[in-house]
Every structure is written in C-alpha cells, then in structure tokens.
Amino acid sequence: MWWDELLRVTSVKKVTHDLKGLLRHHLILSESSMEDALRDEAWQDVRIMAYLHDPDAGDYSLERLGRNLGISIVAQPVAKSHATDNDRIAKLCESAVLIHKAYEWYKVRLDEMDLWELFTTVEMPLSFVLASMERHGMLIDIEYLRQLRDELNTALRELEERIYKLAGERFNIRSPRQLGRVLFEKLQLPHGRRTKTGYSTAADVLEALAPQYEIVTRVLEYRELEKLRSTYVDGLLELVNPTTHRVHTTFDQAGAATGRLSSSEPNLQNIPIRSEWGKRIRRAFIAPSGHVLLSADYSQIELRILAHVSGDEALCNAFMHGEDIHTRTAADVFDVSMDEVTDDMRRRAKVINFGIVYGMSSFGLAQQLGISQDEAMRYIENYFNRYPKVKEYIERTIEHARAHGYVTTLLKRRRYLRGINSTDEREREAAQRAAINMPIQGSAADIIKVAMVRLWSEMLRRNWRAKMILQVHDELVWEV
C-alpha cells in the first residue's frame, strides 16, 4: 500500500508516539530500511522526547502529553467492541494533532536543554535496536524448566515438613500473621515487632534471627525457593511462545529516571545468579543449534565513571594499574597491605565503594554491614582521606544541584531534583543521594546505549547473522 511505502522512505520525516512498539508489532522494516533510518534520522518519537524533558514524570501517554500542553481531549473514549469507523477516525485525527503539537513543543525544549543530539543519535536509534531485540527474543529450554519446577516443588515440600516439625504444628507458612504467631508467641523468639496486623515477619527481622534459629533459616529458604518457582520458573513458562520456544521481553526506554532500561513480561534483567537454584534457572536460556550465547560486560563501569568525573588520582591510578578496586579500597580503609586484605575486608570495601556511588549515609552503611554508626563513619572518613577528590566531586555536584535544580550525565542527560532545597530533611537527603548517583549511573546507561547503537549498526552494515538479544545494564548478550 502507498502508506506502507511512504513509511519506508527515509527522506520523509515521521513523528510518532512509541516508535519501538510500532516497529515491534506493526511496521516490520527490512534491515536495509532500518540502516537507512538510523543514518537519516527519519523517525522521531514524542514519547522519548517527553521522557528526556522530564525523566521523573512516569506517565508519557499521549493523553498525558496533551494535558501537559493544555490540549483538551475531544474524542470520547469508546469501548473497542462498540467503536464505529467514525469513532476510530476521530481518535486517530486527534492523536495526529497531539503528536504534531507535542513534537513542536518538545523540539524547542530539547534544543534549549542541549538534549537534541542525545535524542537523535542515541535514543532514537536505540528504539530500532530494542524493537529488533524484542522481536527476536530469547530461546528457552522448556523441558528443562519443567523438570526444574518439579525439583523445586519437591524441595519446597521437604522444607515445609521440616518447618512444621520445628514449629510443632502445621500452619500456613505464607501467612505473615500465622508465621508471626508461631515464631513470637508459641516459640517465644526474641525481638518480635508488632504491627497493626500482627508480628512483623519482614526479611530484615528474620535475617537477624536466622543465625540462632533453624526454623527462621528454613522459612527464609522457603520464601526464596517459592519466589524462584513462581516468578522465574512458572513466570517464564507462562510467557514462552509455544511455537518458537522463545520469550519476548519488553524493554522500557522511558522507565528509569537515570536513563537505564528496564525489562518486563518477563523481566530478563533480574534473573537470579547468586544462589545455586538461581544459576540453574539461568541455564534454561539457551542458544539454537549451531549457535552460542555470547556475553560481554563493562568491568566496574560505575566506579570507573566515578574516577573519571572526580578526577581522583588514587582512584584513577588503581584502575590504570589493573588493581582490584575493592581490594585496593579495603587496604586503604583498613590500613593494611593489599596482600593482607581478607575476604571480609574486601566485602566491606565493596559495600563502601558502591555505597559512595549511591550516596549512602553512615547510618545506611552501618545497617548494611551490621556495625555501629561510629565505625561506619570512620570507614567513610578513611575512604575520603584516600580519595579526597571523590568527596570534592560529591560536594560540587550537590552544590550544582542546589543552584540549578538538576544534574547531568556525560552525554548531558538531565534529571531535575525537586526536593534538593526542601525544608524537609528526608526529602532533601533523598534528592542529594539522587544527585550523587545520577551522573554516574546515568552516564553508565548512556555509554552502553551508545555501544548498542554502534554495534547493531555495524552488524547491519556487515550483514552479520549474529543477534543482540539482551541488555542487563552493563552487559550485552548475543546469539552468535
């Protein structure tokens, strides 16, 4: 049809709302057409424009954009089953007007914010990349997952019986009220914390008791296995395509305020790996015959960015000399040689390193490490004594945020911090933590997005058959 051909002509600019969804479900472009579109900036998306303008807004629906611009919705919503052709035409015409006006308004704003280059050279090409990844999907070994589900069911039944024996009665382990009664009334475990609905059985409460009480350890194991079964095993089996045996996640390009991508239905960025069961679930993701899965990631990218933006000589030198940054930090914080750093010291240093990136306070660090707040304060002071320019960077960033109301990434992605000058201490401190973290996490997101666009474009140019199929923040997975 004529409009189908028109959409493929790169000399004609097309403006839409949710380009990725259009590319995935409706407009299947050839690889050569996509290569042309990437080069000629033929497509632009007002949803992504609105997201760059205000990444904390959350709702970027066309209706919301219309309200933001003061454009009233004329066409009344009609149930699809009752919609006439005239209803559909009215709605489409209104959408076209909204998209046009939104484009004109956001184009001016992105130019003013110096975000047009990020939009056209990174975010728009990325929509093509993500649509391609979503369409291709990831291959799942269905029989393996079913077998794993049976094994998990057996393990859960065994845990149930052990918990009942330790409790001296049968009860609903999933019920916080019943579990709280058994633990804190019948068994008289200490530190029971009452809430409006009974005793708290939150993870932090149970984790504090687990080292002394086997029943608590078993309850935590039960919760973990049940989560793995319901969310990852049953969840994947429900969403897998029965014909292709692939799952097709949806990447949200306008989800996280820092610029990170998120994944849903299923969330493939959160598949567990630390536990043995989690590792076994990951083995369900396979390559087709004659292919392998290839994974490549950035090593400690956020800490490397921290070294870059702070310009701290000691931190930069540690990376330049190939040192393990957590061991290096442990040696500095605990005043020992790198050879004397223990596993526990390195673990604590890792929490400190990432805690600094996320703006963690001494109180938060104390909770994470299970130490006193005074000791946590000493750790932080030792860290800043070793890396003084990191402290200067943090102070400079917060000062900039207070003066201008926003912070930016290396590629000028902007996040406004509405509570940075709040009189409410908790709101202000939360904004300060976001100010510290955004330039680092957001720059890491920018960097891997650029890598995705460049690699995918190069693959198209070379006509390679390899497929980029997944992004997990600092990692890319390929089917090769």
C-alpha positions as CSV (number, residue, x, y, z in Angstrom):
1,M,0.0,0.0,0.0
2,W,1.1,3.6,-0.6
3,W,1.4,4.5,3.1
4,D,3.4,1.4,3.7
5,E,6.0,2.5,1.1
6,L,5.9,6.1,2.4
7,L,6.8,4.9,5.9
8,R,9.9,3.3,4.5
9,V,11.1,6.5,2.6
10,T,13.8,7.9,4.7
11,S,13.7,11.4,3.1
12,V,10.2,11.9,4.7
13,K,10.4,12.6,8.4
14,K,8.0,10.5,10.5
15,V,6.9,11.6,14.0
16,T,5.1,9.1,16.2
17,H,4.3,8.1,19.8
18,D,6.0,4.9,20.9
19,L,8.2,4.1,17.9
20,K,9.5,0.9,19.4
21,G,6.0,-0.6,19.8
22,L,5.2,0.4,16.2
23,L,8.4,-1.3,15.0
24,R,7.9,-4.4,17.0
25,H,4.2,-5.1,16.3
26,H,3.1,-3.3,13.2
27,L,5.9,-1.9,10.9
28,I,8.4,-4.7,10.2
29,L,11.2,-2.9,8.4
30,S,13.9,-4.7,6.4
31,E,17.4,-4.5,7.8
32,S,18.4,-2.2,5.0
33,S,15.5,0.1,5.7
34,M,16.5,0.2,9.4
35,E,20.0,1.0,8.4
36,D,18.8,4.0,6.3
37,A,16.5,5.1,9.1
38,L,19.4,5.1,11.6
39,R,21.5,7.2,9.3
40,D,18.9,9.7,8.1
41,E,17.1,10.4,11.4
42,A,13.9,9.7,9.6
43,W,11.9,8.7,12.7
44,Q,11.2,10.7,15.9
45,D,9.2,9.8,18.9
46,V,7.4,12.3,21.1
47,R,7.2,9.8,24.0
48,I,11.0,9.7,24.2
49,M,11.2,13.5,23.8
50,A,8.9,13.9,26.8
51,Y,10.9,11.4,28.8
52,L,14.2,13.3,28.1
53,H,12.5,16.5,29.1
54,D,11.2,15.2,32.4
55,P,12.5,11.7,33.2
56,D,10.7,11.6,36.6
57,A,7.2,12.2,35.1
58,G,6.5,8.4,34.8
59,D,3.4,8.8,32.5
60,Y,4.2,9.6,28.9
61,S,0.9,8.5,27.4
62,L,-0.4,10.6,24.5
63,E,-3.3,11.7,26.7
64,R,-0.9,12.9,29.4
65,L,1.2,14.8,26.9
66,G,-1.9,16.5,25.7
67,R,-2.8,17.6,29.2
68,N,0.7,18.8,29.8
69,L,0.4,21.0,26.7
70,G,-3.1,22.2,27.6
71,I,-4.7,20.4,24.7
72,S,-8.2,19.1,25.6
73,I,-9.2,15.6,24.6
74,V,-12.2,16.0,22.3
75,A,-12.9,12.4,21.1
76,Q,-14.6,10.5,23.8
77,P,-13.2,7.0,24.7
78,V,-15.3,4.2,23.3
79,A,-15.0,0.5,24.1
80,K,-13.3,-1.3,21.1
81,S,-16.3,-3.6,20.8
82,H,-18.7,-0.6,20.3
83,A,-16.4,1.7,18.3
84,T,-17.6,2.8,14.9
85,D,-15.4,3.8,12.0
86,N,-16.1,7.4,12.7
87,D,-15.1,6.9,16.4
88,R,-11.8,5.4,15.2
89,I,-11.2,8.2,12.7
90,A,-11.9,10.9,15.3
91,K,-9.5,9.3,17.7
92,L,-6.7,8.9,15.1
93,C,-7.1,12.5,13.9
94,E,-6.9,13.8,17.5
95,S,-3.8,11.6,18.1
96,A,-2.2,13.0,14.9
97,V,-2.8,16.6,16.1
98,L,-1.5,15.8,19.6
99,I,1.7,14.2,18.2
100,H,2.3,17.2,15.9
101,K,1.9,19.8,18.6
102,A,3.9,17.7,21.1
103,Y,6.7,17.4,18.6
104,E,6.9,21.1,18.0
105,W,6.8,21.9,21.8
106,Y,9.3,19.3,22.9
107,K,11.7,20.1,20.0
108,V,12.1,23.6,21.3
109,R,12.6,22.4,24.9
110,L,15.2,19.7,24.0
111,D,17.1,22.3,21.9
112,E,17.1,24.6,24.9
113,M,18.3,21.8,27.2
114,D,21.0,20.8,24.8
115,L,19.5,17.3,24.5
116,W,18.7,17.1,20.8
117,E,21.9,15.3,20.0
118,L,21.3,12.7,22.7
119,F,17.8,12.2,21.4
120,T,18.7,11.9,17.7
121,T,22.0,10.0,17.9
122,V,21.3,7.7,20.9
123,E,17.7,7.3,22.0
124,M,16.0,7.2,18.5
125,P,18.4,4.7,17.0
126,L,18.1,2.7,20.2
127,S,14.4,2.2,19.6
128,F,15.2,0.3,16.4
129,V,17.8,-1.8,18.3
130,L,15.3,-2.6,21.1
131,A,12.5,-3.5,18.7
132,S,14.8,-5.9,16.9
133,M,15.8,-7.5,20.2
134,E,12.2,-7.8,21.4
135,R,11.1,-9.4,18.2
136,H,13.9,-12.0,18.2
137,G,13.5,-13.0,21.8
138,M,15.5,-15.5,23.8
139,L,15.3,-19.2,23.4
140,I,14.1,-21.3,26.4
141,D,14.6,-24.9,27.2
142,I,11.0,-25.7,28.1
143,E,11.5,-29.3,29.2
144,Y,14.5,-28.3,31.4
145,L,12.3,-25.6,33.1
146,R,9.5,-28.1,33.7
147,Q,12.0,-30.6,35.3
148,L,13.3,-27.7,37.4
149,R,9.8,-26.9,38.5
150,D,9.3,-30.5,39.7
151,E,12.6,-30.4,41.6
152,L,11.6,-27.0,43.3
153,N,8.2,-28.4,44.2
154,T,9.9,-31.4,45.9
155,A,12.4,-29.1,47.7
156,L,9.5,-26.9,48.9
157,R,7.6,-29.9,50.3
158,E,10.6,-31.1,52.2
159,L,11.2,-27.6,53.6
160,E,7.5,-27.4,54.7
161,E,7.8,-30.7,56.6
162,R,11.0,-29.5,58.3
163,I,9.4,-26.2,59.3
164,Y,6.3,-28.0,60.6
165,K,8.4,-30.3,62.7
166,L,10.4,-27.4,64.2
167,A,7.2,-25.5,64.9
168,G,5.4,-28.4,66.4
169,E,2.4,-27.8,64.3
170,R,1.2,-27.3,60.7
171,F,0.3,-23.8,59.6
172,N,0.3,-21.6,56.5
173,I,4.0,-20.6,56.1
174,R,2.9,-17.9,53.5
175,S,0.7,-16.1,56.1
176,P,2.7,-13.4,57.9
177,R,0.0,-13.5,60.7
178,Q,0.3,-17.2,61.3
179,L,4.1,-17.2,60.9
180,G,4.4,-14.4,63.4
181,R,2.2,-16.2,65.9
182,V,4.3,-19.4,65.7
183,L,7.7,-17.6,65.9
184,F,7.0,-14.9,68.5
185,E,4.2,-16.4,70.6
186,K,4.5,-20.1,70.5
187,L,8.3,-20.4,70.2
188,Q,8.9,-17.1,72.1
189,L,11.7,-15.9,69.7
190,P,13.1,-12.5,70.7
191,H,12.8,-9.1,69.1
192,G,9.2,-9.6,67.9
193,R,8.0,-6.4,66.4
194,R,4.3,-5.8,66.5
195,T,2.4,-4.1,63.6
196,K,-1.3,-3.4,63.2
197,T,-1.9,-6.8,61.7
198,G,0.4,-8.9,64.0
199,Y,4.1,-9.5,64.3
200,S,6.4,-8.3,61.5
201,T,8.0,-11.2,59.6
202,A,9.8,-8.9,57.1
203,A,13.1,-10.1,55.7
204,D,15.3,-7.8,57.9
205,V,13.6,-9.2,61.1
206,L,14.0,-12.8,60.1
207,E,17.6,-12.4,58.8
208,A,18.6,-11.0,62.2
209,L,17.2,-14.2,63.9
210,A,18.4,-16.7,61.3
211,P,21.9,-17.4,62.7
212,Q,20.4,-18.5,66.0
213,Y,17.2,-20.3,65.0
214,E,17.0,-23.1,62.4
215,I,13.3,-22.6,61.8
216,V,13.9,-19.0,60.7
217,T,16.6,-20.1,58.3
218,R,14.3,-22.7,56.8
219,V,11.5,-20.1,56.4
220,L,13.9,-17.8,54.5
221,E,14.9,-20.7,52.3
222,Y,11.3,-21.5,51.7
223,R,10.5,-17.9,50.7
224,E,13.5,-17.8,48.3
225,L,12.5,-21.1,46.6
226,E,8.9,-20.1,46.3
227,K,9.9,-16.8,44.7
228,L,12.1,-18.6,42.2
229,R,9.4,-21.0,41.3
230,S,6.5,-18.5,40.9
231,T,8.4,-15.6,39.4
232,Y,11.0,-17.2,37.3
233,V,10.1,-20.8,36.5
234,D,6.3,-20.5,36.3
235,G,6.6,-17.0,35.0
236,L,8.8,-18.0,32.1
237,L,6.7,-21.0,31.2
238,E,3.6,-18.8,31.1
239,L,5.2,-16.3,28.8
240,V,7.2,-18.5,26.4
241,N,5.9,-18.7,22.8
242,P,4.7,-22.4,22.4
243,T,5.7,-22.4,18.8
244,T,9.1,-20.7,18.8
245,H,10.0,-21.6,22.5
246,R,11.2,-18.0,22.9
247,V,10.3,-15.3,25.4
248,H,9.9,-11.8,24.2
249,T,10.6,-9.3,26.9
250,T,9.6,-5.6,26.6
251,F,12.3,-3.0,27.2
252,D,11.0,0.3,28.6
253,Q,13.1,3.1,27.2
254,A,11.3,5.6,29.4
255,G,11.2,3.8,32.7
256,A,14.1,4.8,34.9
257,A,14.9,8.4,35.6
258,T,18.6,7.8,35.3
259,G,18.3,6.6,31.7
260,R,18.6,2.9,32.5
261,L,16.5,0.4,30.6
262,S,14.0,-1.7,32.4
263,S,12.5,-5.1,31.3
264,S,9.1,-6.7,31.8
265,E,7.0,-9.6,30.8
266,P,9.3,-11.2,31.7
267,N,11.9,-9.2,33.5
268,L,15.1,-10.6,32.0
269,Q,17.3,-8.1,33.7
270,N,16.6,-9.6,37.1
271,I,17.2,-13.4,36.7
272,P,19.0,-14.5,39.9
273,I,22.5,-15.8,39.7
274,R,23.9,-15.8,43.3
275,S,22.2,-19.0,44.6
276,E,22.7,-22.4,43.1
277,W,19.0,-22.6,42.2
278,G,19.3,-19.2,40.5
279,K,22.2,-20.4,38.4
280,R,20.2,-23.4,37.4
281,I,17.3,-21.2,36.2
282,R,19.8,-19.2,34.1
283,R,20.7,-22.5,32.3
284,A,17.2,-22.5,30.8
285,F,18.3,-19.7,28.5
286,I,19.9,-21.5,25.5
287,A,21.2,-20.9,22.0
288,P,19.7,-22.6,19.0
289,S,21.5,-25.4,17.3
290,G,24.8,-24.2,15.7
291,H,24.9,-21.1,17.9
292,V,26.2,-20.0,21.2
293,L,25.3,-17.3,23.7
294,L,28.0,-14.6,23.9
295,S,28.1,-12.2,26.9
296,A,30.2,-9.1,27.2
297,D,30.1,-6.6,30.0
298,Y,31.8,-3.5,31.3
299,S,34.0,-4.1,34.4
300,Q,33.0,-1.9,37.3
301,I,31.8,0.8,34.9
302,E,30.2,3.0,37.6
303,L,33.3,3.1,39.7
304,R,35.4,3.9,36.6
305,I,33.0,6.7,35.8
306,L,33.4,8.0,39.4
307,A,37.1,8.0,38.9
308,H,36.7,9.9,35.6
309,V,34.2,12.6,36.8
310,S,36.0,13.1,40.1
311,G,39.5,13.1,38.6
312,D,40.8,11.5,41.8
313,E,44.4,10.4,41.1
314,A,44.5,7.5,43.5
315,L,41.2,6.0,42.2
316,C,42.3,6.6,38.5
317,N,45.7,5.0,39.2
318,A,44.1,1.9,40.8
319,F,42.2,1.3,37.5
320,M,45.1,2.3,35.3
321,H,47.3,-0.3,37.0
322,G,44.7,-3.0,36.8
323,E,44.2,-3.3,40.6
324,D,41.1,-4.9,42.1
325,I,39.4,-1.8,43.2
326,H,37.6,-3.4,46.2
327,T,40.9,-4.9,47.4
328,R,42.6,-1.5,46.9
329,T,39.9,0.3,48.9
330,A,40.0,-2.3,51.6
331,A,43.7,-1.9,52.0
332,D,43.3,1.9,52.3
333,V,40.3,1.9,54.6
334,F,41.6,-0.8,56.9
335,D,45.3,0.4,56.7
336,V,46.8,-2.9,55.6
337,S,48.7,-4.1,52.6
338,M,46.8,-5.5,49.7
339,D,48.2,-8.9,50.5
340,E,46.7,-8.7,54.0
341,V,43.2,-7.9,52.8
342,T,40.8,-10.6,54.0
343,D,37.6,-11.7,52.2
344,D,35.5,-9.9,54.8
345,M,37.6,-6.7,54.4
346,R,37.0,-6.9,50.6
347,R,33.3,-7.5,51.1
348,R,33.0,-4.4,53.3
349,A,35.0,-2.3,50.9
350,K,32.7,-3.3,48.1
351,V,29.7,-2.1,50.1
352,I,31.6,1.2,50.8
353,N,32.6,1.7,47.2
354,F,29.0,1.2,45.9
355,G,27.6,3.0,48.9
356,I,29.5,6.1,48.0
357,V,28.2,5.9,44.4
358,Y,24.6,5.7,45.7
359,G,25.1,8.4,48.3
360,M,24.8,6.1,51.3
361,S,25.0,7.7,54.7
362,S,26.9,6.4,57.7
363,F,23.6,5.1,59.1
364,G,22.9,3.2,55.9
365,L,26.4,1.8,55.7
366,A,26.1,0.7,59.4
367,Q,22.9,-1.2,58.6
368,Q,24.4,-2.8,55.5
369,L,27.5,-4.0,57.3
370,G,25.9,-4.7,60.7
371,I,28.3,-2.3,62.5
372,S,27.9,0.8,64.7
373,Q,27.3,4.1,63.1
374,D,30.5,5.5,64.6
375,E,32.5,2.7,62.9
376,A,30.7,3.3,59.6
377,M,31.6,7.0,59.9
378,R,35.3,6.0,60.4
379,Y,35.2,3.9,57.2
380,I,33.7,6.8,55.2
381,E,36.3,9.2,56.6
382,N,39.1,6.8,55.8
383,Y,37.7,6.4,52.3
384,F,37.6,10.2,51.7
385,N,41.1,10.6,53.1
386,R,42.3,8.2,50.5
387,Y,40.1,9.6,47.7
388,P,39.7,13.3,48.5
389,K,38.6,14.3,45.1
390,V,35.6,12.0,45.3
391,K,34.5,14.0,48.3
392,E,35.0,17.2,46.4
393,Y,33.0,15.8,43.4
394,I,30.1,14.9,45.8
395,E,30.1,18.4,47.4
396,R,30.4,20.1,43.9
397,T,27.6,18.0,42.5
398,I,25.2,18.7,45.4
399,E,26.1,22.4,45.2
400,H,25.4,22.5,41.4
401,A,22.1,20.7,42.0
402,R,21.0,23.2,44.7
403,A,21.9,26.1,42.4
404,H,20.4,24.8,39.2
405,G,17.9,22.3,40.3
406,Y,19.3,19.4,38.2
407,V,22.3,17.3,37.4
408,T,23.6,15.8,34.1
409,T,25.4,12.8,32.7
410,L,28.4,12.8,30.5
411,L,26.1,13.0,27.5
412,K,24.1,15.8,29.0
413,R,21.1,13.7,30.0
414,R,19.3,15.8,32.7
415,R,17.5,14.9,35.9
416,Y,15.7,17.6,37.9
417,L,15.8,17.2,41.7
418,R,12.7,18.9,43.0
419,G,13.4,18.2,46.7
420,I,17.1,19.4,46.6
421,N,16.3,22.6,48.5
422,S,13.4,21.2,50.5
423,T,13.0,22.1,54.2
424,D,12.0,18.5,54.8
425,E,15.3,16.8,55.8
426,R,14.3,13.3,54.4
427,E,13.2,14.7,51.1
428,R,16.3,16.9,50.8
429,E,18.6,14.0,51.6
430,A,16.9,11.7,49.1
431,A,17.4,14.4,46.5
432,Q,21.1,14.7,47.4
433,R,21.6,10.9,47.1
434,A,19.9,11.1,43.6
435,A,22.2,14.0,42.7
436,I,25.3,12.0,43.5
437,N,24.2,8.8,41.8
438,M,22.5,10.2,38.6
439,P,25.7,11.5,36.8
440,I,27.3,8.1,37.5
441,Q,24.6,5.6,36.8
442,G,23.1,7.7,34.1
443,S,26.5,8.0,32.3
444,A,26.9,4.2,32.5
445,A,23.4,3.9,30.9
446,D,24.4,6.4,28.2
447,I,27.7,4.5,27.4
448,I,26.1,1.1,26.9
449,K,23.3,2.6,24.9
450,V,25.9,4.2,22.5
451,A,27.6,0.8,22.4
452,M,24.3,-0.9,21.5
453,V,23.6,1.5,18.7
454,R,27.1,1.4,17.2
455,L,27.4,-2.4,17.4
456,W,24.0,-3.0,15.9
457,S,24.6,-0.5,13.1
458,E,27.9,-2.2,12.4
459,M,26.3,-5.6,12.3
460,L,23.7,-4.3,9.8
461,R,26.5,-2.8,7.6
462,R,28.5,-6.0,7.6
463,N,25.4,-8.2,7.1
464,W,26.3,-10.4,10.1
465,R,23.8,-13.0,11.3
466,A,24.6,-12.6,15.0
467,K,21.7,-11.1,17.0
468,M,21.9,-8.8,20.0
469,I,19.2,-10.3,22.3
470,L,19.5,-8.9,25.8
471,Q,20.9,-5.9,27.8
472,V,21.3,-6.2,31.5
473,H,22.5,-2.7,32.5
474,D,26.3,-3.2,32.0
475,E,26.1,-6.4,30.0
476,L,25.1,-7.3,26.4
477,V,24.1,-10.8,25.4
478,W,24.3,-12.1,21.8
479,E,23.2,-15.1,19.9
480,V,26.1,-16.0,17.6
